[in-house]
């Protein structure tokens, strides 16, 4: 099985890109953190620990307690339907990408958090 290079990227290297993307569209870092927390189960201190430690995306999602409603995340990211991604880790990464996209596009938190 070919392991994607993406899995070895540190969460701390993509996080500032997520922050920039949502802030450029008038959303906040706190809203981003809320979305990440909803998906992963990480509270603020756990999120900071992963950022400080330079945790890889693979280890970040391995430690996550994925929200039971994550399977409700559907749609297209990078031309691929997230619900049809076979690799479980890549699917989790794309779930996060999709949530960040929805936040940046101005969707309500209620809809983003599938409540």
N, C-alpha and C positions, 0 to 999 in steps of 0.2 A: 504494500500500500504506500502510495506517495504521500508524504506529509507536506502540507502546504507551508510555505515560508511565513505566511500570515500568523500561524500559530505561535511562532517564536518572537513576534513583535511584542514589545512591552506595552502594557495597558497605559503606562504613564506617557508613552510617545503618541498614542492616539487620542487620549483624553483632551489635551489642549486643542486639537483639531475639532473635536466635538463641541467644546466650549465656544470656540471661535465661530463655528457654523451656526449654533443656536443664538449667540449674542448678536451676530450680524443680522439676524431676522427678528430681533427685539425680544427674545426669550432670555431667561437667566440661567446662570450656573446652578442655582438652587433647584430650578425646575429640571435641569439635566440630571443632577444628583438624585432627585426624586425618581425620575424615570429609570436610572441605572439601579437604584435601590429596589424599585418594584420588580425589575427583571431578575436581579441577582440575589436579593435578600440581604445585601450588604447595607449596614447602617453607615453613618458618616465616618465614624472612626475606622471601621473596616475598609472603607473606600480609601481613606487617607493612607492606611497601612499599605495597601496594594500599590498606591501611587508612589509612596516613599521607597518601597522595596523594589520597584521596577519589575513587578510580576509580569510574566508573559501572558498573552491572551489565553494560551492553553491552561496555565495554572490558575489564572483569574477565574475562568469558567469552571474549572475542576473544583474550585473552592466554593463556587456559587450554589445557592439553594434556589434553583430556578422556579419562578412563579408558576403555579399550576395552570394559570391562564395564558402562559406564553404561547401555547399552541394556537391561540386565537389570533396571533400576529400573522397577517397574511399580506401579500402584495409583492411588488417587484423591487429588488435592490440590485443595482449593477446588471440589469437585464435578466435577472434570475428570480423566479418565484421562490420566496423564502420557505413556503410550506412544502416545496418539492425538493429541497436540498437533502441529499442522502447522508452526508457526514454530519453527525450530531454536533460536533464542535463548531464547524463552519456555519451550521444553522443557527447556533446560539449567537455567534458573532454577527451574523446577518440580522437576527432578531434585534440586536442592539442598534445596528445601523438603521434599520427600519424605524425604530422608535425615535431615534435622533432626527431622522428625516421628517417624521410626523410632527415632532416638536418644532422644528425649524419652519415647517409649513403652516404653523399656527393652529394646529388641531387643539381642541380642548384637552386638558389633563384627564378629564373623565373618559374621553374616547381613547386617548393614548394608553391609559392604564386599564383599559378593557373592563371598566366597572359599570 
